[in-house]
Amino acid sequence: MTDLIPTALALLCLLAALLPTVLAAMNLLALRRPAPEADPGLVSILIPARNEADNIDGTVRAALASIAVPVEVIVGDDHSTDDTARIVRAIGDPRLRIVPVPPLPEGWTGKNHACAHIAGLARGRHLMFIDADVRLEPDAAAALAAQARRTGAALISGVPRQRTETLGELLTVPMIDFLLVGYLPVPLMRRRLDPALGAACGQLILIEAASYAAIGGHGAIRAFLHDGVRLPRLLRAAGYRTDLVAGAGLATCRMYHGFAQAWAGFSKNAHEGMATPRALPVWTLLLGCGHVLPPLLVLAGLFGAVPPGALILAATACALSLATRAAITLAVRAPLATIPLHPAAVVVALAIQWNVLLRRERAGAATWKGRSYPVNGA
């Protein structure tokens, strides 16, 4: 009887590890870098910027270097107190505009307000929203616009290759790709319009201008922080298709500098993702059993604390977990150090989510770039 409990637990771990292994195998076959095609249709590259002096020059110049499609680049200066506006003006390209974002109205979050404002000034058939720390490859705009035309999707998104230069970033940022590739059934997402299957990366979103206007644009999600979740779900609810592609070859991004900034950044919109009373226990079971508990059971088995059968099951689960992480790491061009750090990264991800959920009732607000917003989670 005493052997049944660790054996049952190890079997649960194996099943939990097998789920992302199967999904990742399907998704890595489905997610491809789209081929660019020349097209005369204008793409408006829209960049909301608030105190981005360290990033904005490289981001704007990379956007202006786009090939195969004509582009305009509009930077929304969202009340920056640094040299963001001066740096953009100094670039001096006729395809480039920098515009001041009006004061933030009540009920809006900052990025959504800035995006809505600059979208209203855009002339392109497609609107390409990128964060101010994203560096586009020259054919990225042409590739995403071509994918939209080929598939008929109103929104195309992908996760840029994430630059991670500190241990704190390695423990946090790579989970973006792992959760997306390991837990979203992309082939099913492409077949069905279920809003719950909608997903995007807010760092890199191309959306058809007419569809964007039809759903009310960022104004329809004005009170929320997680546009990568809200926009595709809103489009799908209105009957529009959305799609994901492999984004590592389209752009690069260094989201955060160090652990403290990453913790704060992932915390700000956690309540619109995992950190809800219904979702987080399920995610904790899936991630904890699939990726954290197996190595602990293996370690216990090496000291004779679990029976041989349970040790074999746990070791298999551990191998599946690390193999899945390795396959995703290679596909998205992440550092190889991500692989052995994977169990710790899962622990950190769950810690961020639980911290947000448990303090939500006390804090009642998310804070980012000097602004505080009411919590709008389910």
N, C-alpha and C positions, 0 to 999 in steps of 0.2 A: 504493500500500500504506500509506503514512504517513497518508493521509486516512481509511483504513478504521477505524483504532483510535478516533480522536475521534468519528467518525460512529457507530460501534457503541456507544460510551459514551453519546453523546447520545440514541441510540435507547433504551438501557436506562433512562436518566433519564426519558424520556417515558413509558415503560411504568410505571415506578415511581410517577410523578406521577399517571398516569391512574387507578390503582387507588383511592386515597382519594377522587379526584374522583367516580368512579362510586358508590362506597359512600356517600359523604356525600350525594350527590343522593338516593339511595334512603332513607337514614336520616333526612334532614331532612323528608322526606315522611311517614315512619313515626312519628317521635317527635313527639308532640303533648302539650300540657298537658292533663291529664285534667279533665273537667268535674266539679265537686263535686255531690254529691247529699245531701240531708238523710237521716239515718239514726239510729235510737235506739241503735245498737251503740256501746259505749264504746271509745274509742281511748286507749290508754295511751302517753303521750309520755315516753320514757325518756332521761335525759340523764346520761351519765357525766361527772364533773367533777373535775379535779385542778388546783388552783391556777388557777382561772378567774375571779378577782375582777373582772377587766376586762371580761369578756364576759357573765357569768351572769345579771345582772339583766335585760338586754335580751332574752336568749334565753328565759328563763322567762316573762317578761311577754308576749312574742310567742306562745309556746305556749299560755298561758292565754287569749289573745284569740281562740282558735280558734272558728269558728262552724259551724253546721249539724250537728255531731256532738258528743256529750258527750265530754269529755276528763278524764283525770287526768294530772298531771305528777309524775313521780318523779325527783328528782335524787340521784344516787349520789355522795356526797362521798368521793372516793378519796384520803383522807389528805392533804387540802390543808393547807398551812401559811400560807395567806393568809386573806382574809376571805370566801372563797366561801360557807361555811356560814352565816355571819351575814347576808350579803346575801340569801340565799334565804329564811331565816327571817323576815326583815323584810318580805317581800312579803305574807305573811299571808293567803293564799287557801285556803279549805277544800279545794279540789281539788288542792292542792300538798303534797307530802311531800318532805322531805330526809332521807336515811338514810345512816348511815356505812357505807362498804364495809369488810368484814372485811380483815384482813391478807392480803397477796398470797401464795397458796400456791405452793409450788415447782412449776414446770412450766406456770404460767399467765403470760400477758401481761396488763398492767394493764387496758387497755380491755376486753378480753374478760371478765376477772374482774368488773369493775364492771358491765358490761352483763348478765352472767349473774345477778348478785346482784339488781339492780333488776328484771329480768324476772321473777324468782321472786316478787316482791311485787306484780306488776301484775295487774289484774283485767279488762283489756280483751280484746275479741275480736281486736283487732289491736294489735300492739306497734309503736310508731314510735320507732326509735332515731335520735336526732340528736346531733351533736357540740355542745359547749358554746359554739361560736362561730357557730351557725346561727340565723338569724332566719326563722321561718316566716311565710308570709302567712296571713291569717285563715282562708282556705278550704283550706289545704294538707292538713290531716288528712282533711277530708271528701273532697277530690279523690282522694287516694291510696287511701283506703278504698273509694271508689266504683269506682275502676279495678280494685282487687282483686276486688270482687264481679262486675263486668262480665266480666272476663277469666278468672276462676277461678285466677289466679296466686297462689301462696303468698307471693311476695315482689314488691314493687314498689319501684323506686328511681329516682332522678333526680339529676342534678348541679345543685346550687343555683347561682344566679348568683354568680360569684366576684368579689369586690371585690379589685382590685389597685391599690395606691396608690404603689408605688415601681417603679423600673426592674427591680430584682431580682425582684419578684413578676411583672412583665410577661414576664420571660424564662423563667419556670418554670411558674406556675400554669395559664395558658391551654392548656398541652399536655394537661391532663386531658380537656377537651372535644374537642380535636383528635384525640387517639388513639381516644377512644370513638366519636365520630361518623365519623371517617375510616377506621377499620379494623375495627370490629365490625359484621358483617352483621346488623342488627337484624331484618329480615324473616325471615331464616333462623333466628335465635335464637328467634323466636316460634313457628316451625313445628316445631322439633326440641328434644329434651330433652338434647342432648349437653352434658355438664358443661363442656366446653371453651368453649362459647359463653356460659356464665353470666358476668354482670358486674353490678356494682352500685357505687354510690358510698357509702362508709361514712359520709359526712356526713348522709345522708338515706335511711333504709331503713324501709319498713313491711312487717311480716311477720305472717302469720296465727299467732295464739298456739298453736293446736293443731299446726300444721305445725312451728313452732319447737320445741315440746316433743318432737315425734316424732323429730326428727333429733338431739336432744340439745342444742339451743341453742348458745350460745357455748362451752359446755363441750366440744363436739365439735371446736372449733378453738382450744382453750385455749392452745396453744403458738405460735400464729401471730399476726402483726401486721396482716395485710391482710384484714379482715373483708369488705371490698367484693368481694374475689375468692372467698374461701373459703365464705361462707354461700350464695351462689347456686349454686355448684358442688356443694356438699353437698346442697342441696335437689334439684337436678336429678338427681343420682345416685340419690336416693331416689324419683324419679318425680314430683316436684312441678314445676310451671311457675313461672318467674320472668319479670319483665318490666321494661322501662325506659320512662320517659316523659321528656318535656321538663321539666326541673326549674327552669329559670331564672325562671319565673313563680311558683314555689311557695315559694322560700326564697332567702336571700342568705347568703353566708359570706365572711369574710376569714380564710383559712386561716393565712397567715403574715405576718409583719411584716419585710420586707427579705429580701435574698438569702441571707444566712447561715442564717436560720431555715428558708427554703424549701429550701435545699440539704440541711440536716439532716433536714427532714421527709420529703422525697421519697426520701432515702437509706435511711430506717429500714425501709421495706418493699419496697425495690427488688428484693431477692433473692427475693421471692415473686411478682414480676411478670416484667419483662424481663431482669433481671440474672442469667441462668443461662447456663451455657456453650453450651447448644444454642440458646436463644432469642435471645440478644443479637446474635450475628453476623447472623442473619436480619433483625432489626430495624434493625441498622446499615445493611445493604444497602438495605432498603426506604426508611428515612428519609433516609439519606445521599444515595442516588441520586435520590430523589424531591423533596427539598427543599433540600439543601445544595449538591450538585454543579451543578445547573442554573444558578444565578446565577454560579458560578465559571466555568463554560464560556462563558456569555454575556460575562462580563468578558474572558475570554481571546479570544473571538471578535472583540470590538471592537478588540483590538490585533493582529488577524490571525493569532492563534496556532492557530485551528481553522478548517477550511474552511467556506464559506457554508452548505452543507447541514447540517453539524453545528450551526452557529449557529442555524439556523432550528428544528431539533429541540429544542435546549437552551432557546431562547426560548419555545417552545410549552410545554415542561415547566415552566419558571419561571412562565409565566402561569397554567397549570393549578394549580400549587402555591399561588400567592398567591390565586387566585380561590376555591379550596377553603377556604383559611384565612379569606378575607373572608366567605364564605357562613356558615361556622360561627360566626365572630365576631359577625355580625349576629344570627344565630339565638339565641345564648346571651347576648347583650347584653354582650359583653366590650368593653373599650376599643378604639377603632379603631387605636391604636398597636400593637396585637397584630399587625396585618397586615404592615407593613414589617419588624417584628422577627422574623417567623416563621423565616427561616433560622437566625438566631442562637439562637432558642429551641430549635430542633431540636438544634443543636450542644450547647447546655447540657444538654438532656435526655439525650442520649447520653453526655455527659461524666459526669453523675451515675451513670448505669447502669454504665458501664465502671469508674468509680472504686470502686463498691460491689463489682462482680465481682472486680476485681483485688486488692482489699484484704481480701476476705472470708476467705481462708485465713489471713491474718495476724491480723486482728482477731477473727474468730470470733463477733462479737456485734453487735447493733444497740442503740443507746442512744437513749432518748427520755424526756423529763421526769424525768431523774434516775434512770432504771432502765435496766439493761442486760439484753438477752435474747439467748440463743443463736440463731444463724442457722438457719432452717428452710427453706431453698430447695432446689429440685430441681436 
